[in-house]
Amino acid sequence: MEITRRSMMVGGAAALGSLTLGRSRAWAEPAPARNLVLVVAYGGWDTTYALDPKPGITGIDAPIGEIVELGVPIFDHASRPATRGFFEAFGERVTLVHGLQVQSLVHADCSKRVLTGTQSDTNPDVGAITAFELGAERPVPYFVLGQTSYAGPYASIAARAGTANQLGTLLEPAAGYPVVGVAPFALDGDEQALVRTHVLARAQRRLAERGAQGSNRAKLEDFIASLQRGDDLRAIGALGDLDYTRDLGVQAQLAISALERELSWAVQIETGSFDTHTANEGQIVQHELLFAGLTALVEGLAATPGKHAGGSLLDETVIAVVSEMGRTPLLNAAGGKDHWPITSAMVLGGGLPGGRVLGATDDALSGRAIDLATGAVKEGGTTLAYGNFAAGLLEAVGVDASLHLPNAEPLHALRG
């Protein structure tokens, strides 16, 4: 008699087993496999505030400040201390990518393009692809803490926490589906331990009796493993909070814990209200929140031992910071800036070279043609599009980009 998964489920923990999806690969990885943290600065940042300085140029309304060299050239002002502090600490590790064309002015369209490398929101983003190719056997291969992500066909290995909480309900069903009108039945710690021991013993007994091979064995082993995965997830903390904060620093700590415990291979975190159609100086606050959170993320990864002796988790993790669009060169009548189809991105960690600027924009904030192998401006070269960037990011974390973006030549320069 075949044992069904339903017959073995107890509470929400068992459901975590469905998050695991095995997959074998017959191709060689083009680079060492690296974790990925995908940081989304939502709304469309004004790149002239820090990443792509354009002071004193007719036709560009730039903020007050000056260009400083902090590993890479950035635009600095006393009103942005967290931004400066990040580059003082980590600028030599950073690669800036300029002139990235998203070819749209709509938030949803731009988001899916820069994250998936395609024009379809049914395709997986680079986080989902990375998790599927490199870490599909982990408890939560793709851990999504923000709102802007695309799992596509890999939805089974992606799980959301926080504002779109999925894991919290799996781990604590009463939090998502509270009992109304009657006092809930609650077990104390000793009783919970007894139930857990009984369930585990029963599953192991079934495995010995009926799980010699085939479907029964796979289902029973999957269920037993799901119990430990549930424990690992609870150990991170805060996953069950349905009203989870959007603070990037808090998200960063969860991301670090998930990677350190090998619960996930890719993590998406998100911040931002960069859509400053009025009062463009609101970019200051958004930049400060972003770079304060990034500082916490990078410091935490650098302080966490990696799998290799003497290395850190930062050495094994690529961080990609993206915003779905840029902002117009000139201010509008409301003192804000509108949508612009050219943006910048930032990549660091994972052993990738830093202190580099790839691509460029001209004095009209249009992208310049480049050599995808070096990232240098090249007359008659390639216009840097969203597909090139996404494919280059996949290549940088050790995924064969041609399997997922066959029509996009990668920005090879990301690997150095």
ZAMI-948295 format. One record per residue (C-alpha): x, y, z; chain; residue number from 1; residue in one letter. Coordinates in steps of 0.1 Angstrom, whole numbers, plus 5000, padded with zeros to 4 digits. Example, Ala and Ser with C-alpha at 12.3 -4.5 7.8 and 13.67 -1.06 7.14 Angstrom:
// ZAMI-948295
<pt <5123,4955,5078>,"A",1,"A">
<pt <5137,4989,5071>,"A",2,"S">
***
This chain:
// ZAMI-948295
<pt <5000,5000,5000>,"A",1,"M">
<pt <5014,5034,4990>,"A",2,"E">
<pt <5017,5059,5018>,"A",3,"I">
<pt <5003,5093,5009>,"A",4,"T">
<pt <5019,5126,5020>,"A",5,"R">
<pt <4985,5135,5036>,"A",6,"R">
<pt <4987,5105,5059>,"A",7,"S">
<pt <5020,5117,5073>,"A",8,"M">
<pt <5014,5155,5077>,"A",9,"M">
<pt <5012,5169,5112>,"A",10,"V">
<pt <5008,5207,5114>,"A",11,"G">
<pt <5025,5231,5091>,"A",12,"G">
<pt <5060,5218,5093>,"A",13,"A">
<pt <5054,5189,5070>,"A",14,"A">
<pt <5043,5213,5043>,"A",15,"A">
<pt <5078,5226,5041>,"A",16,"L">
<pt <5088,5194,5024>,"A",17,"G">
<pt <5071,5206,4993>,"A",18,"S">
<pt <5096,5234,4991>,"A",19,"L">
<pt <5124,5210,4982>,"A",20,"T">
<pt <5130,5201,4945>,"A",21,"L">
<pt <5159,5181,4935>,"A",22,"G">
<pt <5177,5185,4901>,"A",23,"R">
<pt <5208,5172,4885>,"A",24,"S">
<pt <5229,5191,4860>,"A",25,"R">
<pt <5250,5177,4832>,"A",26,"A">
<pt <5268,5209,4824>,"A",27,"W">
<pt <5299,5225,4839>,"A",28,"A">
<pt <5295,5257,4859>,"A",29,"E">
<pt <5312,5286,4842>,"A",30,"P">
<pt <5323,5301,4876>,"A",31,"A">
<pt <5324,5289,4912>,"A",32,"P">
<pt <5289,5286,4926>,"A",33,"A">
<pt <5280,5316,4948>,"A",34,"R">
<pt <5251,5326,4969>,"A",35,"N">
<pt <5230,5356,4956>,"A",36,"L">
<pt <5214,5384,4976>,"A",37,"V">
<pt <5192,5404,4953>,"A",38,"L">
<pt <5185,5439,4967>,"A",39,"V">
<pt <5157,5459,4951>,"A",40,"V">
<pt <5156,5497,4955>,"A",41,"A">
<pt <5120,5500,4944>,"A",42,"Y">
<pt <5106,5531,4926>,"A",43,"G">
<pt <5134,5542,4904>,"A",44,"G">
<pt <5164,5559,4919>,"A",45,"W">
<pt <5180,5591,4908>,"A",46,"D">
<pt <5215,5578,4899>,"A",47,"T">
<pt <5229,5614,4900>,"A",48,"T">
<pt <5225,5614,4938>,"A",49,"Y">
<pt <5254,5589,4943>,"A",50,"A">
<pt <5262,5563,4917>,"A",51,"L">
<pt <5265,5583,4884>,"A",52,"D">
<pt <5277,5619,4892>,"A",53,"P">
<pt <5267,5645,4867>,"A",54,"K">
<pt <5275,5679,4883>,"A",55,"P">
<pt <5277,5711,4863>,"A",56,"G">
<pt <5262,5697,4831>,"A",57,"I">
<pt <5237,5717,4812>,"A",58,"T">
<pt <5205,5697,4807>,"A",59,"G">
<pt <5209,5677,4840>,"A",60,"I">
<pt <5195,5689,4873>,"A",61,"D">
<pt <5220,5674,4897>,"A",62,"A">
<pt <5219,5677,4935>,"A",63,"P">
<pt <5244,5696,4955>,"A",64,"I">
<pt <5276,5678,4962>,"A",65,"G">
<pt <5310,5669,4948>,"A",66,"E">
<pt <5326,5639,4931>,"A",67,"I">
<pt <5348,5619,4955>,"A",68,"V">
<pt <5368,5588,4948>,"A",69,"E">
<pt <5360,5561,4974>,"A",70,"L">
<pt <5370,5530,4955>,"A",71,"G">
<pt <5347,5541,4928>,"A",72,"V">
<pt <5337,5577,4920>,"A",73,"P">
<pt <5305,5587,4937>,"A",74,"I">
<pt <5286,5620,4943>,"A",75,"F">
<pt <5289,5630,4980>,"A",76,"D">
<pt <5273,5656,5002>,"A",77,"H">
<pt <5271,5660,5040>,"A",78,"A">
<pt <5233,5653,5038>,"A",79,"S">
<pt <5241,5617,5028>,"A",80,"R">
<pt <5265,5603,5055>,"A",81,"P">
<pt <5253,5567,5053>,"A",82,"A">
<pt <5259,5567,5016>,"A",83,"T">
<pt <5294,5580,5020>,"A",84,"R">
<pt <5301,5556,5049>,"A",85,"G">
<pt <5292,5526,5028>,"A",86,"F">
<pt <5316,5535,5000>,"A",87,"F">
<pt <5343,5544,5024>,"A",88,"E">
<pt <5341,5509,5039>,"A",89,"A">
<pt <5333,5489,5008>,"A",90,"F">
<pt <5339,5510,4977>,"A",91,"G">
<pt <5370,5490,4967>,"A",92,"E">
<pt <5347,5459,4965>,"A",93,"R">
<pt <5320,5475,4944>,"A",94,"V">
<pt <5314,5473,4907>,"A",95,"T">
<pt <5291,5500,4894>,"A",96,"L">
<pt <5272,5494,4861>,"A",97,"V">
<pt <5259,5524,4842>,"A",98,"H">
<pt <5238,5529,4812>,"A",99,"G">
<pt <5216,5499,4818>,"A",100,"L">
<pt <5186,5502,4794>,"A",101,"Q">
<pt <5152,5488,4806>,"A",102,"V">
<pt <5133,5502,4775>,"A",103,"Q">
<pt <5101,5510,4794>,"A",104,"S">
<pt <5087,5537,4817>,"A",105,"L">
<pt <5063,5515,4836>,"A",106,"V">
<pt <5073,5502,4870>,"A",107,"H">
<pt <5059,5466,4865>,"A",108,"A">
<pt <5075,5463,4831>,"A",109,"D">
<pt <5109,5477,4842>,"A",110,"C">
<pt <5109,5455,4873>,"A",111,"S">
<pt <5104,5422,4854>,"A",112,"K">
<pt <5129,5432,4828>,"A",113,"R">
<pt <5158,5441,4851>,"A",114,"V">
<pt <5151,5411,4874>,"A",115,"L">
<pt <5143,5384,4848>,"A",116,"T">
<pt <5162,5397,4818>,"A",117,"G">
<pt <5130,5392,4798>,"A",118,"T">
<pt <5097,5410,4791>,"A",119,"Q">
<pt <5076,5383,4807>,"A",120,"S">
<pt <5065,5382,4843>,"A",121,"D">
<pt <5059,5345,4840>,"A",122,"T">
<pt <5097,5339,4837>,"A",123,"N">
<pt <5118,5334,4868>,"A",124,"P">
<pt <5141,5362,4881>,"A",125,"D">
<pt <5178,5358,4886>,"A",126,"V">
<pt <5173,5348,4922>,"A",127,"G">
<pt <5149,5320,4914>,"A",128,"A">
<pt <5171,5308,4886>,"A",129,"I">
<pt <5202,5308,4909>,"A",130,"T">
<pt <5184,5289,4936>,"A",131,"A">
<pt <5170,5264,4912>,"A",132,"F">
<pt <5203,5257,4895>,"A",133,"E">
<pt <5226,5257,4925>,"A",134,"L">
<pt <5206,5251,4957>,"A",135,"G">
<pt <5173,5235,4949>,"A",136,"A">
<pt <5178,5209,4976>,"A",137,"E">
<pt <5179,5235,5004>,"A",138,"R">
<pt <5149,5240,5027>,"A",139,"P">
<pt <5140,5274,5012>,"A",140,"V">
<pt <5161,5277,4981>,"A",141,"P">
<pt <5148,5312,4972>,"A",142,"Y">
<pt <5139,5332,5003>,"A",143,"F">
<pt <5118,5363,4993>,"A",144,"V">
<pt <5115,5391,5019>,"A",145,"L">
<pt <5103,5419,4996>,"A",146,"G">
<pt <5074,5422,4972>,"A",147,"Q">
<pt <5091,5425,4938>,"A",148,"T">
<pt <5101,5390,4927>,"A",149,"S">
<pt <5092,5365,4900>,"A",150,"Y">
<pt <5095,5328,4907>,"A",151,"A">
<pt <5078,5317,4874>,"A",152,"G">
<pt <5081,5279,4870>,"A",153,"P">
<pt <5102,5276,4901>,"A",154,"Y">
<pt <5075,5287,4925>,"A",155,"A">
<pt <5079,5254,4944>,"A",156,"S">
<pt <5114,5264,4956>,"A",157,"I">
<pt <5105,5301,4964>,"A",158,"A">
<pt <5090,5311,4997>,"A",159,"A">
<pt <5079,5345,5011>,"A",160,"R">
<pt <5081,5359,5045>,"A",161,"A">
<pt <5073,5393,5060>,"A",162,"G">
<pt <5046,5414,5044>,"A",163,"T">
<pt <5036,5386,5020>,"A",164,"A">
<pt <5042,5359,5046>,"A",165,"N">
<pt <5040,5323,5035>,"A",166,"Q">
<pt <5064,5306,5058>,"A",167,"L">
<pt <5049,5320,5090>,"A",168,"G">
<pt <5016,5302,5083>,"A",169,"T">
<pt <5034,5270,5075>,"A",170,"L">
<pt <5053,5271,5107>,"A",171,"L">
<pt <5026,5285,5129>,"A",172,"E">
<pt <4991,5278,5113>,"A",173,"P">
<pt <4973,5295,5142>,"A",174,"A">
<pt <4990,5328,5133>,"A",175,"A">
<pt <4976,5327,5097>,"A",176,"G">
<pt <4943,5310,5106>,"A",177,"Y">
<pt <4934,5320,5142>,"A",178,"P">
<pt <4907,5301,5160>,"A",179,"V">
<pt <4877,5324,5166>,"A",180,"V">
<pt <4850,5319,5192>,"A",181,"G">
<pt <4866,5292,5212>,"A",182,"V">
<pt <4897,5289,5233>,"A",183,"A">
<pt <4925,5274,5212>,"A",184,"P">
<pt <4940,5241,5223>,"A",185,"F">
<pt <4976,5246,5233>,"A",186,"A">
<pt <5004,5222,5241>,"A",187,"L">
<pt <5032,5231,5265>,"A",188,"D">
<pt <5068,5225,5257>,"A",189,"G">
<pt <5069,5190,5271>,"A",190,"D">
<pt <5038,5179,5253>,"A",191,"E">
<pt <5051,5193,5221>,"A",192,"Q">
<pt <5083,5174,5225>,"A",193,"A">
<pt <5063,5142,5231>,"A",194,"L">
<pt <5043,5147,5200>,"A",195,"V">
<pt <5074,5154,5180>,"A",196,"R">
<pt <5091,5122,5193>,"A",197,"T">
<pt <5061,5101,5185>,"A",198,"H">
<pt <5057,5115,5150>,"A",199,"V">
<pt <5094,5110,5142>,"A",200,"L">
<pt <5094,5075,5156>,"A",201,"A">
<pt <5063,5066,5136>,"A",202,"R">
<pt <5078,5079,5104>,"A",203,"A">
<pt <5110,5061,5109>,"A",204,"Q">
<pt <5091,5029,5117>,"A",205,"R">
<pt <5071,5033,5085>,"A",206,"R">
<pt <5104,5039,5066>,"A",207,"L">
<pt <5118,5006,5080>,"A",208,"A">
<pt <5087,4987,5072>,"A",209,"E">
<pt <5076,5001,5038>,"A",210,"R">
<pt <5103,5024,5026>,"A",211,"G">
<pt <5128,5001,5011>,"A",212,"A">
<pt <5126,5018,4977>,"A",213,"Q">
<pt <5106,5038,4953>,"A",214,"G">
<pt <5078,5063,4961>,"A",215,"S">
<pt <5073,5053,4997>,"A",216,"N">
<pt <5109,5058,5006>,"A",217,"R">
<pt <5111,5092,4989>,"A",218,"A">
<pt <5080,5105,5006>,"A",219,"K">
<pt <5090,5093,5041>,"A",220,"L">
<pt <5125,5106,5038>,"A",221,"E">
<pt <5111,5139,5026>,"A",222,"D">
<pt <5087,5141,5055>,"A",223,"F">
<pt <5114,5133,5081>,"A",224,"I">
<pt <5137,5159,5066>,"A",225,"A">
<pt <5109,5185,5067>,"A",226,"S">
<pt <5107,5183,5105>,"A",227,"L">
<pt <5144,5194,5108>,"A",228,"Q">
<pt <5138,5221,5081>,"A",229,"R">
<pt <5110,5235,5102>,"A",230,"G">
<pt <5132,5236,5132>,"A",231,"D">
<pt <5160,5254,5112>,"A",232,"D">
<pt <5135,5280,5099>,"A",233,"L">
<pt <5121,5287,5134>,"A",234,"R">
<pt <5157,5292,5146>,"A",235,"A">
<pt <5161,5322,5123>,"A",236,"I">
<pt <5134,5341,5143>,"A",237,"G">
<pt <5108,5366,5131>,"A",238,"A">
<pt <5096,5344,5102>,"A",239,"L">
<pt <5062,5341,5118>,"A",240,"G">
<pt <5055,5378,5121>,"A",241,"D">
<pt <5028,5386,5096>,"A",242,"L">
<pt <5034,5423,5101>,"A",243,"D">
<pt <5071,5421,5093>,"A",244,"Y">
<pt <5091,5453,5090>,"A",245,"T">
<pt <5103,5466,5057>,"A",246,"R">
<pt <5135,5478,5074>,"A",247,"D">
<pt <5164,5467,5051>,"A",248,"L">
<pt <5187,5462,5081>,"A",249,"G">
<pt <5163,5437,5097>,"A",250,"V">
<pt <5159,5420,5063>,"A",251,"Q">
<pt <5197,5418,5060>,"A",252,"A">
<pt <5200,5399,5092>,"A",253,"Q">
<pt <5174,5374,5081>,"A",254,"L">
<pt <5192,5370,5048>,"A",255,"A">
<pt <5225,5364,5065>,"A",256,"I">
<pt <5210,5338,5089>,"A",257,"S">
<pt <5193,5320,5060>,"A",258,"A">
<pt <5226,5318,5041>,"A",259,"L">
<pt <5248,5310,5071>,"A",260,"E">
<pt <5225,5281,5081>,"A",261,"R">
<pt <5224,5269,5045>,"A",262,"E">
<pt <5186,5272,5044>,"A",263,"L">
<pt <5187,5292,5012>,"A",264,"S">
<pt <5209,5298,4982>,"A",265,"W">
<pt <5193,5331,4971>,"A",266,"A">
<pt <5176,5358,4990>,"A",267,"V">
<pt <5156,5388,4978>,"A",268,"Q">
<pt <5153,5419,5001>,"A",269,"I">
<pt <5137,5452,4992>,"A",270,"E">
<pt <5135,5488,5003>,"A",271,"T">
<pt <5125,5521,4988>,"A",272,"G">
<pt <5100,5548,4979>,"A",273,"S">
<pt <5123,5562,4952>,"A",274,"F">
<pt <5094,5573,4930>,"A",275,"D">
<pt <5099,5610,4935>,"A",276,"T">
<pt <5076,5627,4910>,"A",277,"H">
<pt <5075,5656,4935>,"A",278,"T">
<pt <5102,5669,4958>,"A",279,"A">
<pt <5131,5650,4943>,"A",280,"N">
<pt <5152,5657,4974>,"A",281,"E">
<pt <5133,5628,4989>,"A",282,"G">
<pt <5160,5608,4972>,"A",283,"Q">
<pt <5183,5617,5001>,"A",284,"I">
<pt <5162,5598,5027>,"A",285,"V">
<pt <5158,5568,5004>,"A",286,"Q">
<pt <5195,5566,4996>,"A",287,"H">
<pt <5204,5569,5033>,"A",288,"E">
<pt <5180,5540,5042>,"A",289,"L">
<pt <5193,5519,5014>,"A",290,"L">
<pt <5230,5523,5021>,"A",291,"F">
<pt <5225,5520,5059>,"A",292,"A">
<pt <5208,5487,5052>,"A",293,"G">
<pt <5235,5476,5027>,"A",294,"L">
<pt <5262,5484,5053>,"A",295,"T">
<pt <5245,5461,5078>,"A",296,"A">
<pt <5243,5434,5051>,"A",297,"L">
<pt <5279,5436,5039>,"A",298,"V">
<pt <5293,5439,5075>,"A",299,"E">
<pt <5273,5409,5086>,"A",300,"G">
<pt <5283,5387,5057>,"A",301,"L">
<pt <5320,5398,5061>,"A",302,"A">
<pt <5318,5389,5098>,"A",303,"A">
<pt <5303,5355,5092>,"A",304,"T">
<pt <5327,5326,5085>,"A",305,"P">
<pt <5323,5309,5052>,"A",306,"G">
<pt <5326,5273,5043>,"A",307,"K">
<pt <5363,5276,5034>,"A",308,"H">
<pt <5390,5281,5060>,"A",309,"A">
<pt <5398,5318,5065>,"A",310,"G">
<pt <5370,5330,5042>,"A",311,"G">
<pt <5338,5348,5050>,"A",312,"S">
<pt <5303,5344,5038>,"A",313,"L">
<pt <5308,5376,5018>,"A",314,"L">
<pt <5335,5358,4998>,"A",315,"D">
<pt <5308,5332,4988>,"A",316,"E">
<pt <5279,5356,4982>,"A",317,"T">
<pt <5273,5380,4953>,"A",318,"V">
<pt <5252,5411,4962>,"A",319,"I">
<pt <5233,5427,4934>,"A",320,"A">
<pt <5216,5461,4940>,"A",321,"V">
<pt <5191,5472,4913>,"A",322,"V">
<pt <5164,5497,4908>,"A",323,"S">
<pt <5139,5491,4880>,"A",324,"E">
<pt <5145,5525,4863>,"A",325,"M">
<pt <5162,5558,4867>,"A",326,"G">
<pt <5149,5594,4868>,"A",327,"R">
<pt <5147,5621,4841>,"A",328,"T">
<pt <5177,5645,4838>,"A",329,"P">
<pt <5156,5675,4845>,"A",330,"L">
<pt <5132,5684,4873>,"A",331,"L">
<pt <5095,5687,4865>,"A",332,"N">
<pt <5072,5716,4876>,"A",333,"A">
<pt <5066,5699,4909>,"A",334,"A">
<pt <5103,5698,4917>,"A",335,"G">
<pt <5104,5660,4912>,"A",336,"G">
<pt <5117,5638,4884>,"A",337,"K">
<pt <5098,5614,4863>,"A",338,"D">
<pt <5105,5579,4850>,"A",339,"H">
<pt <5136,5574,4828>,"A",340,"W">
<pt <5145,5541,4809>,"A",341,"P">
<pt <5182,5542,4818>,"A",342,"I">
<pt <5194,5531,4852>,"A",343,"T">
<pt <5225,5519,4871>,"A",344,"S">
<pt <5232,5488,4892>,"A",345,"A">
<pt <5258,5478,4918>,"A",346,"M">
<pt <5274,5444,4923>,"A",347,"V">
<pt <5299,5433,4950>,"A",348,"L">
<pt <5311,5403,4970>,"A",349,"G">
<pt <5315,5367,4959>,"A",350,"G">
<pt <5352,5371,4952>,"A",351,"G">
<pt <5344,5394,4922>,"A",352,"L">
<pt <5368,5422,4915>,"A",353,"P">
<pt <5358,5456,4928>,"A",354,"G">
<pt <5367,5493,4924>,"A",355,"G">
<pt <5353,5492,4889>,"A",356,"R">
<pt <5329,5511,4867>,"A",357,"V">
<pt <5313,5492,4838>,"A",358,"L">
<pt <5293,5510,4811>,"A",359,"G">
<pt <5286,5547,4811>,"A",360,"A">
<pt <5260,5574,4804>,"A",361,"T">
<pt <5265,5606,4783>,"A",362,"D">
<pt <5256,5642,4792>,"A",363,"D">
<pt <5220,5635,4784>,"A",364,"A">
<pt <5219,5604,4807>,"A",365,"L">
<pt <5216,5581,4778>,"A",366,"S">
<pt <5235,5548,4778>,"A",367,"G">
<pt <5266,5545,4758>,"A",368,"R">
<pt <5276,5514,4737>,"A",369,"A">
<pt <5302,5492,4754>,"A",370,"I">
<pt <5323,5461,4750>,"A",371,"D">
<pt <5305,5434,4770>,"A",372,"L">
<pt <5338,5416,4777>,"A",373,"A">
<pt <5354,5445,4794>,"A",374,"T">
<pt <5326,5470,4802>,"A",375,"G">
<pt <5345,5497,4785>,"A",376,"A">
<pt <5328,5523,4763>,"A",377,"V">
<pt <5333,5512,4726>,"A",378,"K">
<pt <5323,5529,4695>,"A",379,"E">
<pt <5299,5506,4676>,"A",380,"G">
<pt <5297,5483,4706>,"A",381,"G">
<pt <5267,5468,4723>,"A",382,"T">
<pt <5239,5488,4740>,"A",383,"T">
<pt <5237,5474,4775>,"A",384,"L">
<pt <5202,5460,4779>,"A",385,"A">
<pt <5185,5443,4808>,"A",386,"Y">
<pt <5190,5409,4793>,"A",387,"G">
<pt <5228,5414,4791>,"A",388,"N">
<pt <5229,5424,4827>,"A",389,"F">
<pt <5207,5396,4840>,"A",390,"A">
<pt <5227,5370,4820>,"A",391,"A">
<pt <5260,5385,4833>,"A",392,"G">
<pt <5248,5382,4869>,"A",393,"L">
<pt <5239,5346,4864>,"A",394,"L">
<pt <5273,5340,4849>,"A",395,"E">
<pt <5289,5357,4879>,"A",396,"A">
<pt <5272,5334,4904>,"A",397,"V">
<pt <5281,5302,4885>,"A",398,"G">
<pt <5250,5296,4864>,"A",399,"V">
<pt <5251,5288,4827>,"A",400,"D">
<pt <5231,5318,4815>,"A",401,"A">
<pt <5225,5303,4781>,"A",402,"S">
<pt <5201,5278,4796>,"A",403,"L">
<pt <5177,5305,4807>,"A",404,"H">
<pt <5185,5336,4785>,"A",405,"L">
<pt <5198,5320,4753>,"A",406,"P">
<pt <5193,5352,4733>,"A",407,"N">
<pt <5211,5376,4756>,"A",408,"A">
<pt <5249,5378,4756>,"A",409,"E">
<pt <5261,5382,4792>,"A",410,"P">
<pt <5279,5412,4805>,"A",411,"L">
<pt <5310,5391,4809>,"A",412,"H">
<pt <5328,5419,4825>,"A",413,"A">
<pt <5309,5414,4858>,"A",414,"L">
<pt <5331,5383,4864>,"A",415,"R">
<pt <5363,5403,4858>,"A",416,"G">
***
